[in-house]
Amino acid sequence: MTYLDNAATSLQKPAAVGKAALYAVNHLASPGRGGYEAAMAAAETVLRCREEAADLFSVPDPEHVVFTCNATHALNIAVKSLVRPGDRVVISGYEHNAVLRPLHAVGNVKILVAASEPFEPESTFHAFESRITNDTAAVICNHMSNVFGYILPVERIAALCRERGVPFVLDASQSAGALDVNMSALKAAFIAMPGHKGLYGPQGTGILLCGDSPVKTFMEGGTGSMSAKAEMPDFLPDRLEAGTHNLPGIAGLLEGIQFVKRRGTDRILCHEKELVGRAAEALESLPGLRVYKAPHLFCQGGVLSFRFYDRDCETVGSELSDRGIAVRAGLHCAPLAHRSAGTAECGTVRMSVSAFSTKRDIDELIKAAEDLLKKKINK
C-alpha cells in the first residue's frame, strides 16, 4: 500500500513505538496506584513522556502537559473551560468539527469566523484583527489546515490576543511534530494536539498543553491523589486526568516524541514540503485537475488537496484505493475549510505525507492519477 493519509493518522511509525506499547501491556501497571515495581515503572514512563513533550513544546512546567484520548478530547476541555452560553468566540475559517461542535454544544455562542481564502496569511490576520474585541471570550485557531495544509499566521494572531487580553487556543493537530509549536512564545491558554499524527504515537493518545487559564473538568473520577476528597484535585495534571491512564499509548507516544526530537521538526517539515511540492507540480500539469497549492510553499505543510473537474471525489478516492493508494476524499470533517476555498459542494481528494513518506509514494499517486484520466478519455 502507498500510504498518503497521514493527516488522519500516521500509520507508518518508528519501530520503537509498537515495541514500547507492547512492553507496557505486559510490564506496566497504573501510575499513582501503588509502590510496587510495575506501578513505579508506569509512573516513570508517564513522567518521562510529560517531560519530553514539555521540552519539545517549550512548556515551562511538565505538570501542565495533560494526557487526553485525542485532540478532540483536548479541544473539548479547552472550549468548555473558556466558553459559556452567550459568549462571543472568534475562530478561523479552517476549523475542524472538533472545534465547531463543542462550541455549538455549549449553546447560544456567537461564533465569528475570520474567513479568508487559502494561502493568504495577510488576509487571514486582518480578518482576525477586525473581529477580536476585548469582550471576546476566546480565539481558536487552526495552526495548519487538515484539508489544504495552509499554515495560518498563528504567531501574529496570538500576539494580537495578548494585546487585547483575549485567551488564545491553538489546534495543533496537523502541526505538532512538523512546525514549531512553542507554548512559551505563544502564551496560549491551551494548545491541543493528537499523539497519533505528527508525533507518531499510537491511536487513542492526545495532549493538552495548559497555560494559566482556569480549567474545567471534562470528567471526574480517581486520580490516585487527594482520594479522601469528593472533589477533583485543583492542580494539574491530576485535575484533568481522571481514571486509568492509557499506558501502552503513552509509552508508544514517548518513543514517537523522542523520534521527532532526534529527527528535528525543521528536517521533517522540509521533507514534507519537498514531497508536497513534487506532487503539486506534477498533478498541476495534468489536464482536468484542480490542485490547491500555495503560490510559495512557506505557508503550506505536508497536506495537498486536489480534485478532478468531471469526477466525484469519493469515486476518485475509491479508484485510488483499488490501485493500492490510501488517500482521503470528501469534506474531511472540516466544512468551514471547504467553504473558505469554495469546495463545500464537491469536497476534495487529500494526500498527506509524513517523515516516512517517499518520492516513490508521490510518483505512484501521480501515475495513478494519469491512469484515471486516460481511463476517462478512453471511455
C-alpha positions as a Markdown table, in Angstrom:
| # | Residue | x | y | z |
|---|---|---|---|---|
| 1 | Met | 0.0 | 0.0 | 0.0 |
| 2 | Thr | 1.1 | 3.5 | -0.8 |
| 3 | Tyr | 0.0 | 5.4 | 2.3 |
| 4 | Leu | -0.8 | 9.1 | 1.9 |
| 5 | Asp | -3.3 | 9.7 | 4.6 |
| 6 | Asn | -1.1 | 10.9 | 7.4 |
| 7 | Ala | -3.4 | 13.8 | 8.2 |
| 8 | Ala | -5.8 | 11.2 | 9.5 |
| 9 | Thr | -3.2 | 9.1 | 11.3 |
| 10 | Ser | 0.5 | 8.2 | 10.9 |
| 11 | Leu | 0.2 | 4.6 | 10.0 |
| 12 | Gln | 4.0 | 4.2 | 9.5 |
| 13 | Lys | 5.7 | 4.8 | 12.8 |
| 14 | Pro | 9.1 | 4.2 | 14.3 |
| 15 | Ala | 9.5 | 0.5 | 15.2 |
| 16 | Ala | 10.2 | 1.6 | 18.8 |
| 17 | Val | 6.6 | 2.9 | 19.2 |
| 18 | Gly | 5.0 | -0.5 | 18.8 |
| 19 | Lys | 7.7 | -2.2 | 20.9 |
| 20 | Ala | 7.1 | 0.2 | 23.7 |
| 21 | Ala | 3.4 | -0.2 | 23.6 |
| 22 | Leu | 3.7 | -4.0 | 23.7 |
| 23 | Tyr | 6.1 | -3.8 | 26.6 |
| 24 | Ala | 3.7 | -1.6 | 28.5 |
| 25 | Val | 0.9 | -4.1 | 28.0 |
| 26 | Asn | 2.9 | -6.8 | 29.7 |
| 27 | His | 5.0 | -4.9 | 32.2 |
| 28 | Leu | 3.4 | -1.6 | 33.3 |
| 29 | Ala | 0.6 | -1.2 | 35.8 |
| 30 | Ser | -1.1 | 2.1 | 36.8 |
| 31 | Pro | 0.9 | 5.1 | 37.9 |
| 32 | Gly | 0.0 | 6.5 | 41.3 |
| 33 | Arg | -1.8 | 3.3 | 42.3 |
| 34 | Gly | 0.9 | 1.5 | 44.2 |
| 35 | Gly | 4.6 | 1.5 | 45.3 |
| 36 | Tyr | 5.5 | -1.8 | 43.6 |
| 37 | Glu | 7.8 | -2.1 | 40.7 |
| 38 | Ala | 5.3 | -2.3 | 37.8 |
| 39 | Ala | 3.4 | 0.8 | 39.2 |
| 40 | Met | 6.5 | 2.8 | 39.7 |
| 41 | Ala | 7.8 | 1.9 | 36.2 |
| 42 | Ala | 4.5 | 3.1 | 34.8 |
| 43 | Ala | 4.8 | 6.4 | 36.8 |
| 44 | Glu | 8.3 | 6.9 | 35.4 |
| 45 | Thr | 7.1 | 6.3 | 31.8 |
| 46 | Val | 4.3 | 8.8 | 32.2 |
| 47 | Leu | 6.6 | 11.4 | 33.8 |
| 48 | Arg | 9.3 | 11.0 | 31.0 |
| 49 | Cys | 6.6 | 11.4 | 28.3 |
| 50 | Arg | 5.3 | 14.5 | 30.1 |
| 51 | Glu | 8.9 | 15.9 | 30.3 |
| 52 | Glu | 9.8 | 15.2 | 26.7 |
| 53 | Ala | 6.6 | 16.8 | 25.5 |
| 54 | Ala | 7.2 | 19.9 | 27.7 |
| 55 | Asp | 10.7 | 20.2 | 26.3 |
| 56 | Leu | 9.6 | 19.8 | 22.6 |
| 57 | Phe | 6.8 | 22.4 | 23.0 |
| 58 | Ser | 8.5 | 24.8 | 25.4 |
| 59 | Val | 6.1 | 24.3 | 28.3 |
| 60 | Pro | 7.8 | 25.7 | 31.5 |
| 61 | Asp | 6.1 | 23.2 | 33.8 |
| 62 | Pro | 5.7 | 19.5 | 32.7 |
| 63 | Glu | 2.7 | 19.2 | 35.0 |
| 64 | His | 0.9 | 21.4 | 32.5 |
| 65 | Val | 1.2 | 18.7 | 29.9 |
| 66 | Val | -2.1 | 16.8 | 30.2 |
| 67 | Phe | -2.7 | 13.4 | 28.5 |
| 68 | Thr | -6.0 | 13.0 | 26.7 |
| 69 | Cys | -7.7 | 10.4 | 24.4 |
| 70 | Asn | -7.1 | 12.5 | 21.3 |
| 71 | Ala | -7.1 | 16.1 | 20.1 |
| 72 | Thr | -10.9 | 16.2 | 20.1 |
| 73 | His | -10.9 | 15.4 | 23.8 |
| 74 | Ala | -8.3 | 18.1 | 24.4 |
| 75 | Leu | -10.2 | 20.7 | 22.4 |
| 76 | Asn | -13.4 | 19.9 | 24.3 |
| 77 | Ile | -11.7 | 20.6 | 27.6 |
| 78 | Ala | -10.3 | 23.9 | 26.2 |
| 79 | Val | -13.6 | 25.1 | 24.8 |
| 80 | Lys | -15.6 | 24.2 | 27.9 |
| 81 | Ser | -13.1 | 25.7 | 30.2 |
| 82 | Leu | -13.3 | 29.1 | 28.5 |
| 83 | Val | -16.7 | 29.5 | 26.8 |
| 84 | Arg | -20.1 | 29.9 | 28.4 |
| 85 | Pro | -23.6 | 30.4 | 26.8 |
| 86 | Gly | -23.9 | 33.8 | 25.3 |
| 87 | Asp | -20.1 | 34.3 | 24.8 |
| 88 | Arg | -18.5 | 35.7 | 21.7 |
| 89 | Val | -15.8 | 33.5 | 20.1 |
| 90 | Val | -13.6 | 34.1 | 17.1 |
| 91 | Ile | -12.4 | 31.2 | 15.0 |
| 92 | Ser | -10.5 | 30.8 | 11.7 |
| 93 | Gly | -12.2 | 29.7 | 8.5 |
| 94 | Tyr | -10.3 | 26.4 | 8.7 |
| 95 | Glu | -11.6 | 24.9 | 12.0 |
| 96 | His | -12.3 | 21.2 | 12.3 |
| 97 | Asn | -15.6 | 19.9 | 13.7 |
| 98 | Ala | -13.6 | 19.1 | 16.9 |
| 99 | Val | -13.9 | 22.9 | 17.5 |
| 100 | Leu | -17.2 | 23.7 | 15.8 |
| 101 | Arg | -19.3 | 21.0 | 17.5 |
| 102 | Pro | -18.1 | 21.7 | 21.1 |
| 103 | Leu | -18.9 | 25.4 | 20.6 |
| 104 | His | -22.4 | 24.6 | 19.3 |
| 105 | Ala | -22.8 | 22.2 | 22.2 |
| 106 | Val | -22.1 | 25.0 | 24.7 |
| 107 | Gly | -25.2 | 26.7 | 23.4 |
| 108 | Asn | -26.0 | 30.3 | 22.3 |
| 109 | Val | -22.4 | 31.1 | 21.5 |
| 110 | Lys | -21.9 | 33.9 | 19.0 |
| 111 | Ile | -19.3 | 32.4 | 16.6 |
| 112 | Leu | -17.5 | 34.8 | 14.4 |
| 113 | Val | -15.5 | 33.3 | 11.5 |
| 114 | Ala | -12.3 | 35.1 | 10.5 |
| 115 | Ala | -12.8 | 33.9 | 6.9 |
| 116 | Ser | -10.1 | 34.1 | 4.2 |
| 117 | Glu | -9.1 | 32.2 | 1.1 |
| 118 | Pro | -6.4 | 29.5 | 1.5 |
| 119 | Phe | -2.7 | 30.6 | 1.4 |
| 120 | Glu | -3.4 | 34.3 | 2.2 |
| 121 | Pro | -1.9 | 34.8 | 5.6 |
| 122 | Glu | -2.1 | 38.6 | 5.5 |
| 123 | Ser | -5.8 | 38.4 | 4.7 |
| 124 | Thr | -6.3 | 35.9 | 7.5 |
| 125 | Phe | -4.6 | 38.1 | 10.0 |
| 126 | His | -6.7 | 41.1 | 9.1 |
| 127 | Ala | -9.8 | 39.0 | 9.4 |
| 128 | Phe | -8.9 | 38.2 | 13.0 |
| 129 | Glu | -7.8 | 41.8 | 13.7 |
| 130 | Ser | -11.2 | 43.1 | 12.7 |
| 131 | Arg | -13.2 | 40.6 | 14.8 |
| 132 | Ile | -11.3 | 40.3 | 18.0 |
| 133 | Thr | -12.6 | 42.7 | 20.7 |
| 134 | Asn | -11.9 | 43.0 | 24.4 |
| 135 | Asp | -15.2 | 41.2 | 25.2 |
| 136 | Thr | -14.2 | 38.1 | 23.1 |
| 137 | Ala | -14.3 | 35.0 | 25.4 |
| 138 | Ala | -11.7 | 33.1 | 23.3 |
| 139 | Val | -10.0 | 32.9 | 19.9 |
| 140 | Ile | -9.5 | 29.5 | 18.5 |
| 141 | Cys | -7.2 | 29.0 | 15.5 |
| 142 | Asn | -6.0 | 26.0 | 13.5 |
| 143 | His | -2.3 | 26.0 | 13.0 |
| 144 | Met | -2.4 | 24.1 | 9.8 |
| 145 | Ser | -5.5 | 23.2 | 7.8 |
| 146 | Asn | -6.1 | 19.4 | 7.7 |
| 147 | Val | -7.7 | 19.9 | 4.2 |
| 148 | Phe | -5.3 | 22.3 | 2.4 |
| 149 | Gly | -2.1 | 22.3 | 4.5 |
| 150 | Tyr | -2.4 | 26.0 | 4.8 |
| 151 | Ile | -0.2 | 27.3 | 7.7 |
| 152 | Leu | -2.0 | 30.1 | 9.4 |
| 153 | Pro | -0.2 | 33.1 | 10.9 |
| 154 | Val | -0.8 | 32.0 | 14.4 |
| 155 | Glu | 2.2 | 33.8 | 16.0 |
| 156 | Arg | 0.7 | 37.2 | 14.9 |
| 157 | Ile | -2.8 | 36.1 | 15.9 |
| 158 | Ala | -1.6 | 35.0 | 19.3 |
| 159 | Ala | 0.2 | 38.3 | 19.8 |
| 160 | Leu | -3.0 | 40.2 | 18.9 |
| 161 | Cys | -4.8 | 38.2 | 21.5 |
| 162 | Arg | -2.2 | 39.1 | 24.2 |
| 163 | Glu | -2.5 | 42.8 | 23.3 |
| 164 | Arg | -6.3 | 42.6 | 23.7 |
| 165 | Gly | -6.4 | 40.4 | 26.7 |
| 166 | Val | -8.2 | 37.5 | 25.0 |
| 167 | Pro | -7.4 | 33.8 | 25.7 |
| 168 | Phe | -5.9 | 32.1 | 22.6 |
| 169 | Val | -6.4 | 28.4 | 21.8 |
| 170 | Leu | -4.3 | 26.6 | 19.2 |
| 171 | Asp | -5.4 | 23.5 | 17.4 |
| 172 | Ala | -2.0 | 21.9 | 16.6 |
| 173 | Ser | -3.5 | 18.7 | 15.2 |
| 174 | Gln | -1.6 | 18.9 | 11.9 |
| 175 | Ser | 1.4 | 20.9 | 13.0 |
| 176 | Ala | 2.7 | 19.2 | 16.2 |
| 177 | Gly | 5.8 | 17.3 | 15.1 |
| 178 | Ala | 6.5 | 19.3 | 12.0 |
| 179 | Leu | 6.1 | 23.0 | 12.8 |
| 180 | Asp | 7.4 | 25.0 | 15.7 |
| 181 | Val | 4.7 | 24.8 | 18.4 |
| 182 | Asn | 6.1 | 27.0 | 21.3 |
| 183 | Met | 3.9 | 27.4 | 24.3 |
| 184 | Ser | 6.2 | 29.9 | 25.9 |
| 185 | Ala | 6.3 | 32.2 | 22.9 |
| 186 | Leu | 2.5 | 31.9 | 22.1 |
| 187 | Lys | 1.5 | 32.2 | 25.7 |
| 188 | Ala | -1.7 | 30.3 | 24.7 |
| 189 | Ala | -4.4 | 29.4 | 27.2 |
| 190 | Phe | -4.4 | 25.9 | 25.6 |
| 191 | Ile | -2.7 | 24.0 | 22.8 |
| 192 | Ala | -4.4 | 20.8 | 21.7 |
| 193 | Met | -2.8 | 18.0 | 19.6 |
| 194 | Pro | -3.2 | 14.3 | 18.9 |
| 195 | Gly | -0.5 | 11.8 | 19.7 |
| 196 | His | -1.1 | 9.6 | 16.6 |
| 197 | Lys | -0.3 | 12.0 | 13.7 |
| 198 | Gly | 2.9 | 14.1 | 13.6 |
| 199 | Leu | 4.1 | 12.7 | 16.9 |
| 200 | Tyr | 3.9 | 9.1 | 15.6 |
| 201 | Gly | 2.3 | 7.7 | 18.7 |
| 202 | Pro | -0.5 | 5.1 | 18.9 |
| 203 | Gln | -4.1 | 6.0 | 18.3 |
| 204 | Gly | -6.1 | 6.9 | 21.4 |
| 205 | Thr | -3.5 | 9.4 | 22.6 |
| 206 | Gly | -3.5 | 13.2 | 22.7 |
| 207 | Ile | -2.0 | 16.1 | 24.6 |
| 208 | Leu | -3.4 | 19.3 | 26.0 |
| 209 | Leu | -0.9 | 22.0 | 26.9 |
| 210 | Cys | -2.3 | 24.2 | 29.6 |
| 211 | Gly | -1.4 | 27.8 | 30.2 |
| 212 | Asp | -2.6 | 29.9 | 33.2 |
| 213 | Ser | -6.3 | 29.9 | 32.4 |
| 214 | Pro | -8.6 | 28.1 | 34.9 |
| 215 | Val | -9.6 | 24.6 | 33.7 |
| 216 | Lys | -12.9 | 23.0 | 33.9 |
| 217 | Thr | -13.0 | 19.2 | 34.4 |
| 218 | Phe | -14.3 | 17.2 | 31.5 |
| 219 | Met | -15.0 | 14.2 | 33.6 |
| 220 | Glu | -14.4 | 13.2 | 37.2 |
| 221 | Gly | -13.0 | 10.1 | 39.0 |
| 222 | Gly | -10.0 | 8.6 | 40.6 |
| 223 | Thr | -6.6 | 10.2 | 40.2 |
| 224 | Gly | -4.5 | 8.4 | 42.8 |
| 225 | Ser | -4.2 | 11.7 | 44.7 |
| 226 | Met | -6.4 | 13.5 | 47.3 |
| 227 | Ser | -8.5 | 10.4 | 47.5 |
| 228 | Ala | -10.4 | 11.5 | 50.6 |
| 229 | Lys | -11.9 | 14.5 | 48.9 |
| 230 | Ala | -15.2 | 14.3 | 46.9 |
| 231 | Glu | -14.0 | 17.0 | 44.5 |
| 232 | Met | -11.3 | 16.6 | 41.9 |
| 233 | Pro | -7.8 | 17.9 | 42.8 |
| 234 | Asp | -7.3 | 21.5 | 42.0 |
| 235 | Phe | -3.9 | 21.1 | 40.5 |
| 236 | Leu | -2.6 | 19.9 | 37.1 |
| 237 | Pro | -2.3 | 17.3 | 35.7 |
| 238 | Asp | -4.5 | 15.4 | 38.1 |
| 239 | Arg | -7.4 | 17.7 | 37.7 |
| 240 | Leu | -7.8 | 16.7 | 34.1 |
| 241 | Glu | -6.6 | 13.1 | 34.2 |
| 242 | Ala | -9.4 | 11.1 | 35.9 |
| 243 | Gly | -9.2 | 7.3 | 35.6 |
| 244 | Thr | -6.6 | 4.9 | 34.5 |
| 245 | His | -4.0 | 6.2 | 32.0 |
| 246 | Asn | -3.5 | 4.7 | 28.6 |
| 247 | Leu | -0.1 | 3.3 | 29.5 |
| 248 | Pro | 0.5 | 1.4 | 26.2 |
| 249 | Gly | -0.4 | 4.6 | 24.3 |
| 250 | Ile | 1.7 | 6.9 | 26.5 |
| 251 | Ala | 4.7 | 4.5 | 26.3 |
| 252 | Gly | 4.4 | 4.5 | 22.5 |
| 253 | Leu | 3.9 | 8.3 | 22.4 |
| 254 | Leu | 7.1 | 8.7 | 24.4 |
| 255 | Glu | 9.0 | 6.9 | 21.7 |
| 256 | Gly | 7.3 | 8.9 | 19.0 |
| 257 | Ile | 8.1 | 12.3 | 20.6 |
| 258 | Gln | 11.7 | 11.2 | 21.0 |
| 259 | Phe | 11.9 | 10.2 | 17.3 |
| 260 | Val | 10.6 | 13.7 | 16.4 |
| 261 | Lys | 13.2 | 15.4 | 18.6 |
| 262 | Arg | 16.0 | 13.3 | 17.2 |
| 263 | Arg | 14.9 | 13.9 | 13.6 |
| 264 | Gly | 14.1 | 17.5 | 14.2 |
| 265 | Thr | 10.9 | 19.3 | 13.2 |
| 266 | Asp | 12.7 | 21.5 | 10.7 |
| 267 | Arg | 14.0 | 18.5 | 8.9 |
| 268 | Ile | 10.6 | 16.8 | 8.9 |
| 269 | Leu | 8.9 | 19.8 | 7.6 |
| 270 | Cys | 11.5 | 20.3 | 4.8 |
| 271 | His | 11.0 | 16.7 | 3.7 |
| 272 | Glu | 7.2 | 17.0 | 3.7 |
| 273 | Lys | 7.3 | 20.3 | 1.8 |
| 274 | Glu | 9.5 | 18.8 | -0.8 |
| 275 | Leu | 7.1 | 15.9 | -1.4 |
| 276 | Val | 4.1 | 18.2 | -1.5 |
| 277 | Gly | 5.9 | 20.4 | -4.0 |
| 278 | Arg | 6.7 | 17.4 | -6.1 |
| 279 | Ala | 3.1 | 16.2 | -6.1 |
| 280 | Ala | 1.6 | 19.7 | -6.7 |
| 281 | Glu | 3.9 | 20.4 | -9.7 |
| 282 | Ala | 3.1 | 17.0 | -11.4 |
| 283 | Leu | -0.6 | 17.0 | -10.7 |
| 284 | Glu | -0.9 | 20.6 | -11.9 |
| 285 | Ser | 0.5 | 19.5 | -15.3 |
| 286 | Leu | -2.3 | 17.0 | -15.8 |
| 287 | Pro | -5.4 | 18.2 | -17.7 |
| 288 | Gly | -8.8 | 18.1 | -15.9 |
| 289 | Leu | -7.4 | 18.5 | -12.3 |
| 290 | Arg | -7.6 | 21.4 | -9.9 |
| 291 | Val | -4.7 | 21.5 | -7.4 |
| 292 | Tyr | -4.9 | 23.6 | -4.2 |
| 293 | Lys | -1.4 | 24.6 | -3.6 |
| 294 | Ala | 0.3 | 27.7 | -2.1 |
| 295 | Pro | 2.0 | 30.1 | -4.6 |
| 296 | His | 5.0 | 29.7 | -2.3 |
| 297 | Leu | 5.4 | 26.7 | 0.0 |
| 298 | Phe | 6.3 | 28.8 | 3.0 |
| 299 | Cys | 2.6 | 28.7 | 4.1 |
| 300 | Gln | 1.8 | 25.1 | 3.2 |
| 301 | Gly | 2.8 | 22.0 | 5.1 |
| 302 | Gly | 2.5 | 18.3 | 4.3 |
| 303 | Val | -1.1 | 18.3 | 3.0 |
| 304 | Leu | -2.3 | 18.7 | -0.5 |
| 305 | Ser | -5.8 | 18.7 | -1.9 |
| 306 | Phe | -6.9 | 18.3 | -5.5 |
| 307 | Arg | -10.0 | 17.3 | -7.4 |
| 308 | Phe | -11.0 | 16.0 | -10.9 |
| 309 | Tyr | -13.3 | 18.5 | -12.6 |
| 310 | Asp | -15.5 | 15.8 | -14.1 |
| 311 | Arg | -15.5 | 13.1 | -11.3 |
| 312 | Asp | -16.8 | 12.8 | -7.8 |
| 313 | Cys | -14.1 | 13.0 | -5.1 |
| 314 | Glu | -15.4 | 9.9 | -3.3 |
| 315 | Thr | -15.2 | 8.0 | -6.6 |
| 316 | Val | -11.7 | 9.1 | -7.2 |
| 317 | Gly | -10.7 | 8.1 | -3.6 |
| 318 | Ser | -12.2 | 4.7 | -4.2 |
| 319 | Glu | -10.5 | 4.2 | -7.5 |
| 320 | Leu | -7.1 | 5.2 | -6.0 |
| 321 | Ser | -7.8 | 2.7 | -3.2 |
| 322 | Asp | -8.3 | 0.0 | -5.8 |
| 323 | Arg | -4.8 | 0.8 | -7.0 |
| 324 | Gly | -3.3 | 0.5 | -3.5 |
| 325 | Ile | -3.1 | 4.2 | -2.8 |
| 326 | Ala | -4.5 | 5.4 | 0.5 |
| 327 | Val | -5.9 | 9.0 | 0.4 |
| 328 | Arg | -8.9 | 10.6 | 1.9 |
| 329 | Ala | -11.8 | 12.1 | -0.1 |
| 330 | Gly | -14.8 | 14.3 | 0.9 |
| 331 | Leu | -15.1 | 17.1 | 3.4 |
| 332 | His | -12.6 | 15.8 | 5.9 |
| 333 | Cys | -14.7 | 16.8 | 9.0 |
| 334 | Ala | -13.9 | 20.4 | 8.2 |
| 335 | Pro | -16.8 | 22.1 | 6.3 |
| 336 | Leu | -15.6 | 25.6 | 7.2 |
| 337 | Ala | -12.3 | 25.0 | 5.3 |
| 338 | His | -14.2 | 23.9 | 2.2 |
| 339 | Arg | -16.4 | 27.0 | 2.4 |
| 340 | Ser | -13.3 | 29.1 | 2.6 |
| 341 | Ala | -11.9 | 27.5 | -0.5 |
| 342 | Gly | -15.2 | 27.2 | -2.4 |
| 343 | Thr | -15.2 | 23.4 | -2.4 |
| 344 | Ala | -18.1 | 22.8 | 0.0 |
| 345 | Glu | -20.3 | 21.2 | -2.7 |
| 346 | Cys | -17.6 | 18.9 | -4.2 |
| 347 | Gly | -15.1 | 18.3 | -1.5 |
| 348 | Thr | -11.5 | 17.3 | -2.4 |
| 349 | Val | -9.2 | 14.4 | -2.6 |
| 350 | Arg | -6.5 | 14.9 | 0.0 |
| 351 | Met | -3.0 | 13.4 | 0.1 |
| 352 | Ser | -0.9 | 13.9 | 3.2 |
| 353 | Val | 2.7 | 12.9 | 4.0 |
| 354 | Ser | 4.9 | 12.2 | 6.9 |
| 355 | Ala | 8.6 | 11.7 | 7.8 |
| 356 | Phe | 8.2 | 8.1 | 6.4 |
| 357 | Ser | 6.7 | 9.1 | 3.0 |
| 358 | Thr | 8.9 | 8.8 | -0.1 |
| 359 | Lys | 9.3 | 10.2 | -3.6 |
| 360 | Arg | 8.2 | 6.8 | -4.8 |
| 361 | Asp | 4.9 | 7.2 | -2.9 |
| 362 | Ile | 4.3 | 10.5 | -4.7 |
| 363 | Asp | 5.2 | 9.1 | -8.1 |
| 364 | Glu | 2.8 | 6.2 | -7.5 |
| 365 | Leu | 0.0 | 8.7 | -6.9 |
| 366 | Ile | 0.9 | 10.7 | -10.0 |
| 367 | Lys | 0.9 | 7.6 | -12.1 |
| 368 | Ala | -2.5 | 6.5 | -10.8 |
| 369 | Ala | -4.0 | 10.0 | -11.4 |
| 370 | Glu | -2.6 | 9.8 | -15.0 |
| 371 | Asp | -4.2 | 6.4 | -15.4 |
| 372 | Leu | -7.6 | 7.6 | -14.2 |
| 373 | Leu | -7.5 | 10.5 | -16.6 |
| 374 | Lys | -6.6 | 8.2 | -19.5 |
| 375 | Lys | -9.4 | 5.8 | -18.5 |
| 376 | Lys | -11.9 | 8.6 | -18.6 |
| 377 | Ile | -10.7 | 9.7 | -22.0 |
| 378 | Asn | -10.9 | 6.2 | -23.4 |
| 379 | Lys | -14.5 | 5.8 | -22.2 |
